[in-house]
């Protein structure tokens, strides 16, 4: 009951308190695994992303992304073997008025526990959020993210088949397909090296022209310091003219029994 009360306070705080720091679309660059945060535990994660080479002029009613820092605080609490809830605070740091509180999301997620011995890990993440213009090009967004992963010896694979839907009255672009996947190899007990892919193809009814789609590849390292710590870092390169060309990302997380 204490952990539930604590998480409720954190969720209310993160939804209402106007943090200051960051902007645009590269706020949380992560391929989800299918497992959940352990029951009665809370995971605190800081996502730090810097666009080294991005758009120089604002596009789609958003700020230009070049040389922007995005800091995202993610707090996730495990309620059971089946269910967790996460919440995000998006911020932006940049010149020319691009610094500020960018929005907040809440993310309930369901998973099939490992004890069912399925051949793959399966979970379903749902997300609903408010986003400030022009840090984002949509003010209200819903997301559905089916997640499948598998560990085979020293190899790990995960795919997230993400679908987004704008809830703004003036946005009618339908369901947007933004898949991502990860493949990594355990080089030692502490270090995994891998590749992550992130895509943005546009609406299902008609995908965007290839040059306007978003496709990026990240070389990443996962440093397994301790079961309670998370460390993921990577350097990403955009493959199309519609994608930021060079981004560096860092995820640092810590799990507490609260």
Buried (B, 14 or more C-beta within 10 A) or exposed (E): EEBEEBBEEBBEEBBEEEBEBBBBBBBBBBBBBBBBBBBBBBBBBEBBBBBBBBBEEBBEEBBBBBBBBBBBBBBBBBBEBBBBBBBBBBBBBBEEEBBBBBBBBBBBBBBBEEEEEEEBBBBBBEBEBBBBBBBBBBBBBBBBBBBBBBBEEEEBBBBBBBBBBBEBEEBEBBBBBBBBBBBBEBEEEEEBEBBBBBBBBBBEEEBBEEEBBBBBBBEBBBBBEEEEEBBBBBBBBBBBEBBBBBBBBBBBBBBEEE
